[in-house]
């Protein structure tokens, strides 16, 4: 029975003394206070009784044949269940050195003989109450410590734990001149799962993903969960560390690897196990992972560089079609830098009038008349010259700049239509491409209605073009 439940009824006290009369007097005194007493006549028996009975408090005589009370106290403090148990040491020595030795051994309270039997029961009750408060505080501290280092949803180590453990692993690898690998895992289209089956089921899916990672990688690789975050010791012998960084991002750190083939085998196992359908009540979603891999020391000699390069490799896996893994290489970094530069330049391009619209006419072959125009955006870069839409449109989609770009295109279309009307040209339709990101905006109909009202453009002259991928992302909702 747990001590919390038992204490609500009758506290159990272990009395250890080689003197039978002392044990008898102690029993009578404590039973008067409605306590249960178990006895031990020496130190060895006291440890056995403690393990078997799990008392709420220990009453120890110091001078005993064989193992002394101080030695028993030290042994109890080394046990998990004895770490916070109240221990009262009783002895005839009242000098400062003896008292110091008692507290150094782990005593909670030190009593000198002769014992005041009329007050002993009250003293034990006070110790029990103080122990309850101490244990409640300790449980709270343990909970805060857990939340600081572990993800409460999956129980995997969190980002803070991952960062500290990666530092330790890399230090050990440097010291032993060994290799390590970081696998950065991101679930493909996880937002769509949350949107379609709800965040509650999405959370259960993440728990299942964490469980699969743990079970799959435990088959050949020992998994060491990080526990002592303050010690400077090396981590326990293990080759795999799993963490959830947040959202749908997970990491796996492999230490003491011998070659890239070993890492590749792990990556394949991750892909296989995570790509299996996950039963969630009436749903069986399939969530594939994209995995980026960076190797220590060739892809980074410090944690920040290794994480950044593994992340870069993960995005390369997504760009390669998702549901795959990619090892980092330097060309990826160059491409990433180039993409970042293009993001910044595209932002400036919309402010500096570097964008322009070209119109591709659609002609009625029977009459030769232009019946509609497709608006095509072009980027005239001051240094690069004309930049292909195949280069900058994906960048705009990924960064969300496509929303601002779409607003600019619609404004230009309205301005050009007014110009053509003023020239006396016959009115025709203008086709504008709508990106998936724009199409998924909940306020799209209101935004278009507002645009038509502000511009004065007749709705019959505006045609919106959608790609198949934009429509089929969530077919029922889009219909």
N, C-alpha and C positions, 0 to 999 in steps of 0.2 A: 504494500500500500504506500503511495507517495507520502512523503513527510508532511506536505501541506494539508492533505486530507486527514492524516493521523493526528496532527497537531490540533485540529478542530475538536478532537475527542480527548485523548490523553497523551501527553508528550512521553516519549520513551527515552530513558536515561541509562547510559552504560556506566556502571560503577566498577572501577578497576582498583583493587587494593588487596595486598596479600594477607591483610589482617581481617579475619572473619568478623570480629566484633565491629570494626569500622564499617564494613559492608552492611552489617545488620542495622547499625544506627543510621547510616545514610539511607537505607531502604525505608526504614520507618519514618524518617523525616520527610522524604520525598513523596511517599505514598500518602502522607497526610495532606499533601497539596494536590492529590489526585493525579499522580504521575505513575507511569509503568517503569519498573526498575529491572534491568538485566545486569548480571554480575560476571566478573572475570577475576580470577585469583592471581593472574600474572600478565605480563605484557604480551606474550605469544597468544594466550587465550583471548586477551582483549581485542587483538586484531581480528581473530577468527570471529568473535561475537559481533564486532563492528561490521564486518562484511556481510554476515548472515542477517543481523537484526536491523541494520541501518538506523541507529538511534538518532535522536534530535540533539543530544548533548552528551559529552563524555566527561566523567569525573575521574581524574587520574591521580594516584599516589606516585610520588617521585621515587622513593626508596623501595624497590622491590627486587627480589632475587632474579637473576638472569637479565632480561631486558628492563631497563629503567623506564620510569614514566616519561622522561624527556625523550628517550629513543622512540617510545610508542607514539608520542605526540608528533615527532618528525616523520615517522612512517605514515601516520594518518594524513598529514598535510600533503604527502606526495600522491595520495590517492585522489581520483577525481571527485568521489563522493565525500571525501574528508577535507576538501580544500577550504570550505567555508563553514564547517561545523563548529559550534562553540565548544571549547575545551577548557575545563577548569582544572588546574594543577594544584594539588595539596601537598605540602611538605612542612617539616619542622624547621627548615632553614629560612631565616628571615633577613639574611645579609643581602647587600646590594648585588653582589656577584651572582648569588643563587637566583635572585629575582630576574636579573638580566638574562641568565641562561634559560629560565623558563619561558620568557617572552620570545627569545631568539629561537627556541624550539617550535614556537607557533602557538603558545598558550593564549587563550582569550582573556582569562583571569587567573590570578595567582593568589592562593589562600595559604596562610600559615597556620600550623597547629598550635594550640588546641582549637578545633573548629567550634564555632558558636552554632550549635545544632538548631537553636530556635530561629536563627536567621537564614540558615542554609537554603531552605525551600524558597524563601522570598528571593534570595540572590539568584537561584537557578531560574526562577520565573522571569526576573529582569533580564537575564542573559538570553533566554529564549525569545523574549519580545524584541530585544536588540538584534538578535539573529534574524528574526523575521524581516525587520526593517532593512537589515544589511542585505539579505538575500533578494528582497524586492528591488533594492537599488542596483544590485549586481545583475539581476535579470534585465532591468532597464538598460544598464550599460552594455550588456551583451547584445541586446536588441539593437541599440544604436550603432554598436560596432558592426553588427551583421549588415544593417542597412547601409553603412558607409562602404562596405566592401563587397556586398552581394546584391544581385538583382532580385527584388522580392517576387517577381512574377515567375522566373525560371529557376531560381536558386543558383544560377551560375555566377561566377565572379563578375563584377561589373567593370566599368571603364577604369575606375581608380585602381582596383585590384589588378586588372590587366596591365596597366602602366607600370606599377611597382614590380609585378612579377616579371614582365618583359625586361626591365632593367636588371633584375637579378640574374635572369637566364643569360643575357648577353655578357654580363660581368663574368659569369662562370665559363662561358664559351671562350672569352678572351683569355682567361687564366689557363684553361686546358687546351687552347688552340683547337677548339671543336666548332662545328657548324650548327646553324639553326635555320628554321624556316617559319615565316609568318604567313598564314592563309587568312585572307580577308574575305568574308562571306556576306553577300547581300542577296536577299530573296527577290526574285523577279516579280514585278507587278503586284507586290504585296498590298499596295493601297487599293487595288481593285478588289482584292479579297475582303478587306475591311469594309469597303463600300457595298459589296454585294451580299455578304453574309453577316455583317455587323462586327463591331469591335470586340464584343464579348467572345464570339467564336474565333475572331482573329487572335485574341490573347491565348485561347486554348490551343490554337495552331502553333503559336510561338513556343508554348510549353512542350508540345509534342516534338517540335523541331529540336529544342534543347535536349529532350530525352533521347531522341534518335542519335544526335551527335555524340552524347555521352556513352550510350550503349555501343554504338558502332565503333567508336575509337577506343573503347575499353577492351575490345577483343584482343588486340595485340599491343596496345599502348597503355601504360599505367597513367591514370589521371590524378594529378595532385591538386586538390583544392587548397587555395592559399589561406592559411589560418593565422600564422604569427606574422603580422605585418610590421612589427617593430624590430624584430630580431635581425641581425646582420648575417645569420648563418646561411649557408647555401640551401636551396630548396631540396626537399626530399627527392630521392632517386625517382625520376619519372621522365617520360619523353613527350608528354602531351599536356597542354594547358588549353582549356576551353573557356571563353568568356562571351558575354553578351554586352556589346558596347551601348546598346539602346536601339529602340525601333526594331527594324528587321536586320540589324547588323550583328554578326557574330565573328569571333576570331578563334583561330586554332594556332597555337605555337608548338612547333616540334623542335625539341632540343636533341643534341648529340646525334644528328643525322649523318649518314655516311655518303649519300649521293642524292642527286635530284630524282632518280627513279623512285626512291623511297617516298619522297614528298608527292610525286605524281600518283603513286598507288593510293595514298591517303586522300588526295583530291578526288580521284575517281570514286572511291568508296563514299565520300561525302555527297558527290553528285548522285550516285545510285540510290543511297538511302533516303536522301531528302526529296528525290523526285517521285517517290512512291506516293499514291493517293493517301490522304489523311482523313480517316472517318471522323466527321463532326456531326453527330445526330443524322439529319437527313441529307447532309452534304458530304461529298468526298473530294474536296479540292486537291489539285496538284500544284505544288509550289516548287518551282525549280530555282536552284541557286546559281549565282555567278560568283566565281572564286578567283581572286587575285593572289598571286604568290610572290613573295620577296624573300631572297635568301641572304643569310648573314654568313660572312661579312661582305660578299661581293656586291650586294644590292643596297647596302647601308650598314655602317658600323655603329650607329646610335639608334635608339628607339624611334625618334621622330622621323628620321630618314627612312627607316624600314617600314614604318606604318604608312608614310606618304607614298612610298613606291608600291607597297602591296595594294593600297587604295587605287593608285593609278592603273595597276594591272587588272584590278577588278572592273574598272570602267572599260578597259580594253576588252574584257570578256563580254560585257554587256554590248559593246559596239560590234562584237563578232557574232551576235545573234543570241546571246544569253544562254543559260543552261550549259555553261562550259567553264573551263579554267584557263588562265593565262599566266605564264611566268613573266615577271617584269624584265624589260630590257631598256637600254638607254634611249632607243628611238621613241618609246612610249612617253618618256619624260619630255623629249623634244616636242612631240605632238601635243602633249598636255600644255606646255608653255605656249605653243603656237595657238591652241584653242583659247587659252586665257587672254592672249594678246588680241585675238579676233573679237572676243566678247567685249573687251574694253573699246576697241576701235569701232565696233558696230554701235555701241552706245553713243559714241561721239558722232558717228555718221548720221544718226537721226537728228542730232542737234545742229550739225554743220551743213545740212542740205546736200549731202553726198549721195542720197538715194533719189532715184527717179523712176517713173512708171513708163513702161513700153506697152503698146497695145497690139495684140495679135488679132486681126480681123477674121470674122467668120462670114463667108460670102454665100449668098443664095446662087447656086450655079445656074439656075434657070433664068434669073433676071440680072445677075451680076451685081446686085445691091449688097452692101454691107448690112447685115442684120444684127450683128452683135460684135463686141470687142472683149477680149480677155485681157484683164489688167495683169501685167507681169512686172514685179519690182526688180530693179537692177541697182547695183552698188558701184558707183564710180569712185574708186579709192584714189586719193591723191598720189600715192606711191605705187600701189599694186596695179592700178588701172582697173578694168572691169572685173569685178569679183563674181564668180558664178553663184547663182542661188543655191546650187548643190552644196556650196561651202558654208554660206552664212545662214541659210534658213534653218538647218539642224541646230546651229548654235543658238539662234533666236528661240527655237522651240525649247531647247534644254534649259536655257536661262530665264525663260518667261518673257523675254523681250518681244516675243511674237505678238503679245497683246498690244503693246505700244505700236509695234510695226503695223499691225492690222488696222489700228485706229488712223494711223497716218495714211495708209493706202485708201481707206474709205473717204477720208477728207480730200485727198487728191482726185479721186474719181468724181466726187461731187463738183469740185472746182472745174475739172476738165469738161464735164457734161454741161455746166453753165456756159463755158466758153464756146463749145460746139453749138449750143442752142443759139447763142448770140450771133454766130456766124451764119445761121439759117440752115444748118445741116438737118437732115431728117433724123428724128430721134431713133435711137437704137439701144438695145440692151447692153449693159456692161457686166461681164462675169468677174467675180472676185473670189479668189480661193480662201476658204476658211480652214484654218489649221485645227487639228484635233484638240489642242489646248483651248483655242477660242471656242470651239463648238461645245466643249464641256463646261464652259462658264455658265452658271445658273441664270445670269442676267442677260444672256445673249439676245433673246427676243426684245427685251426692253431697250437694250442698247441700240439695236438696229432700228427700232421704232423711233427712238430719240434722234438717231442720226438722220433718218428720212425727214423728220419734222424740222430739224435745224437747217438741213441743206435745201429743203424744198424739192428734193428729187422724188419723182413719182416711183412708187414701189414696183410698178410693172417694168421699170427700166433696170432694176437691180436683180442680178442672178447670182446666187451663192453656190459655189462649187465645193463639194466635199469629197475627200478620198475614201476609198472603201475601208481603210484601216480606221478612220475616224468614226465611221458609222458602226462598224462591227465590234468596237471595243466593249460596248454594252448595248447590244442590239435592241432589246425591249425598251429600255429607257430612251434611246435615241429615236426610235420610231415614234 
